[in-house]
Amino acid sequence: MQLQSEHKSNDMYLAVAQAPAALVGPAARLDWLEQQLDSHRQAGFDLLVLPELFACGYNIGDDLKLLAEPADGPIARQISALARRFTSNVYAGSTTSWL
């Protein structure tokens, strides 16, 4: 038995975003994400997909230990808060955790 509403689509609309490499640090990346969510809120996407290591960036070298945090750490919570604020779903890619 398949349940389906006549008023809802089964389609999912994805948006894929790549943050500029010049963004340094989590705060700059979160500011960029906020701007993207705000400027594209009318696009009607169901899920915004961000690349791996979005929160810390690539080529962080010795800053790995400094930027690593738990999967439910401060950056993940801030991304979640932005998603709620803009009534969006955000997949933030993989994160860097230090064990």
C-alpha positions as CSV (number, residue, x, y, z in Angstrom):
1,M,0.0,0.0,0.0
2,Q,1.4,3.4,-1.0
3,L,0.3,6.5,0.8
4,Q,0.4,9.6,-1.3
5,S,-1.2,13.0,-1.0
6,E,-2.7,14.5,-4.1
7,H,-1.4,17.9,-2.9
8,K,2.2,17.0,-2.3
9,S,4.9,16.2,-4.7
10,N,7.4,13.4,-4.3
11,D,10.1,15.5,-5.9
12,M,13.0,16.7,-3.8
13,Y,14.8,19.9,-4.9
14,L,18.5,20.1,-4.0
15,A,20.7,23.1,-4.0
16,V,24.5,22.5,-4.0
17,A,26.8,25.2,-2.8
18,Q,30.6,25.6,-2.7
19,A,32.0,28.1,-0.3
20,P,34.8,30.4,-1.6
21,A,38.2,29.0,-0.7
22,A,39.2,32.5,0.6
23,L,36.9,32.2,3.6
24,V,39.1,31.8,6.7
25,G,37.7,30.3,9.8
26,P,34.3,29.0,10.9
27,A,32.8,32.5,11.6
28,A,33.4,33.6,8.0
29,R,32.0,30.3,6.7
30,L,28.8,30.7,8.8
31,D,28.4,34.3,7.7
32,W,28.6,33.1,4.1
33,L,26.1,30.3,4.7
34,E,23.7,32.8,6.3
35,Q,24.0,35.1,3.2
36,Q,23.4,32.1,0.9
37,L,20.3,30.9,2.8
38,D,18.9,34.5,2.9
39,S,19.5,35.3,-0.8
40,H,18.1,31.9,-2.0
41,R,15.2,31.5,0.3
42,Q,12.7,32.0,-2.5
43,A,14.3,29.3,-4.6
44,G,12.2,26.6,-3.0
45,F,14.9,24.0,-2.4
46,D,14.3,21.1,0.0
47,L,18.0,20.5,0.9
48,L,21.1,22.6,0.6
49,V,24.2,20.3,0.3
50,L,27.6,21.7,1.4
51,P,30.9,20.1,0.7
52,E,33.0,18.1,3.1
53,L,35.0,20.2,5.6
54,F,32.7,23.1,5.0
55,A,33.0,24.3,8.6
56,C,36.8,24.3,8.8
57,G,37.9,24.6,5.2
58,Y,40.7,22.7,3.5
59,N,44.5,23.0,3.9
60,I,44.2,23.8,7.6
61,G,47.4,22.1,8.5
62,D,48.4,22.6,12.1
63,D,45.0,24.2,12.9
64,L,43.4,20.8,12.7
65,K,43.4,20.3,16.5
66,L,42.2,23.9,17.0
67,L,39.3,23.6,14.6
68,A,38.2,20.0,15.3
69,E,35.0,19.6,17.4
70,P,32.4,16.9,18.0
71,A,29.8,16.3,15.4
72,D,27.2,18.1,17.6
73,G,29.7,20.9,18.5
74,P,29.2,24.6,18.2
75,I,29.5,24.9,14.5
76,A,27.0,22.1,13.8
77,R,24.6,23.8,16.3
78,Q,25.0,27.1,14.5
79,I,24.4,25.5,11.1
80,S,21.3,23.9,12.6
81,A,20.1,27.2,14.0
82,L,20.5,28.8,10.6
83,A,18.6,26.0,8.9
84,R,15.7,26.5,11.4
85,R,15.8,30.3,11.0
86,F,15.5,30.0,7.2
87,T,13.1,27.0,7.3
88,S,15.7,25.0,5.4
89,N,17.4,21.7,5.5
90,V,21.2,21.8,5.3
91,Y,23.6,18.9,4.9
92,A,26.9,20.3,6.1
93,G,29.2,17.7,4.7
94,S,31.7,15.8,6.8
95,T,33.4,17.5,9.8
96,T,36.7,17.2,11.4
97,S,36.7,15.5,14.8
98,W,39.7,15.0,17.0
99,L,39.7,11.9,19.2
